[in-house]
Amino acid sequence: FTEQAGYKSILKLHDGSYLYVCLTDFVVKRSTDDFKTWKEIGRILEEDELIDDRNRKYRNFHSNTMTEIQLDDGTWRIFMPVMTNTYNNSQTYSSSGHFTEVYYSDDGGATWNKAANDSRDVTINYVEGDQKLEWGESKIIKCSDGSLRMYLTRAKYGCMQYTVSYD
């Protein structure tokens, strides 16, 4: 791969092909021949969605966050939790926290949709505009009861947390 910086996520899909996403540009590439040839097939986010109006990088993800899950209706859905950095004010370039949005694809990674809710909706005592969020480094898995869980490892509380979705 020619990308130099940032986390990368590689996922083997149920059909045997592979998806690759690099943090630097959120471009989705697909390989069907064991990592020999990669073809760009889509983007999770457009370039102008990766930085804010002060040219600060504010969208990222962590290694191996992509997950493919077969839903109860038979659809194979790919999930990618994406962190959005927050800042104390417009003058600083250091992040004061982050929240997680979930993007998903039902067509093998070619097109992506943003889930209706994000981690701010399940953060206890969250007040609109609160900058001190710590919901990041997430992974989504399917549980034996059919529910989906988004686990979070980076938390100021010193423990693993998760949220559950039944729909």
N, C-alpha and C positions, 0 to 999 in steps of 0.2 A: 504494500500500500504506500502511496506517496504522501499521504497526510502526515504531518510532523507532530502536531500537538493535540492534546486532549484525549479524553476517554473514547473508547471504541466499544461497540456492542456487536457481537456476532451471534447469530441464532440459526440453528439447524431447524428447518421447517418440517412439517409432517410429510411433505412430498419428497424429502431428501435434498432439496436445494438449500442454499444458505443466504441469509440477509446480513448486510453489514451497514452500520451507520457510524459516522465519525462525528464527534462533538464539534469540530470546527465549522461544519456546514450543514449538518442534519440531512445530507443527501443519502438516499437509500440505494444500495447496490445489491444486485442479486447474482449468485453464481450457481450454476447447475453442474459444474464439473470439478468439484473438490478444490476450490480456491484458485483455479488456474485462470479463468476468465471472468471478469466482473462487468456487469452492465448496469448503468444508472437507470433506475426505474421510477424514481419519485423523490419527494422531499417531505419530511415531517413538518418542517417550518420553513418559510421563505426567509431569504437573507435579511430583509428588513425587520423580521421578528426576532432576530438573534441579539440585537443591540438596542439600547434605548436612545432617546433623543440627545443624550450627552456622550454617545459613543461608548457606553459601558456595556460589556458583555453581561447579559442577564438571563440567558437561557442555557441550561446545561443538563447533563445526565451523567450517571455513573456507569462503570463497566458492567456489562452483562445484565442490563435492566430490561431488555426486550424479552417478552414472553409470548409464546403462541399457545392458545387454549381453544379446545373445541367446546363450543357452547352447546347447551341442551338441544337447540334446534338443528345441530349438525354443522353450523358455521364455524370455520376456523378463523379466529380473531387474533391479531397480533396487537399486543399492548406495549406502549412505551411511556413510562412515567418521565415527565420533563420538569425540572426545577426552574423556577423563576426567582432570581435574586431580588431582594428588596434593599433599598438604601435609606439611610437616616434622613437625608435631605438632598437637595439637588447639587450641593457643593462637594459632597464626599464621593470618593470612588471605591470605598470599602463597603462590602455588603453587610447589612445588618440582620440578615436572615433570608429565608426563602420558603416558598410554598410549592406544592406539586400539582401540576395539571397532568391529566392522562390523555394521551392520544392513542387512537386505535385504527387499525386497517382490517377490512374484511376481504381485500382483494390481493393478498400476498405482499403488501407493502407499497403498491403503486400510488394509492391515495390514502389520506389520513384525515380523521375527524377528531375534534376535541370533545371529550366527555362533557356532559352538562354541568357537572360539579367538579370542584377541586378541593384540595386539602383544607382550605380555609373554611369550607362548609362543615367539616367534621372536627375542627379545632375547638377544644373546650374554651369557652369564654372569649372567643375571637370577636373583636370589634373592628368594623370596617376601617381600613387605613392603618391597622396595627402593623408595625414593621418588624416586630420581634418574633418571627415564626421560625420554626426549626424542623419542618417536615421535608425531608429529603432522603436521598439514597434509597429509593423505594424499589420494590419488586412485587409484581402481581402473580399470584398462583391460584389455581383452582383447588378447592377442598373437596373431600369425599361427599359432603352433603350438597354439592353443586354450587355453593357460594364461591365468590371470588374474594380474596383477601389481598390488600395492598399492605405489605410490611414496610416498616421504616426503621432504619438502623441508626440514623444520625439524629439523636434527640438529646436535648439538654437535661432530660430527666434520667439519663443513665440506664435506659432499658429499651428493649425492642417493643415497638408499638405496632398495631395494625388496625385497619378499618375493614368492614365486611360489606359486600354488596350482594344482593340477591337478584338484581335486575340488570 
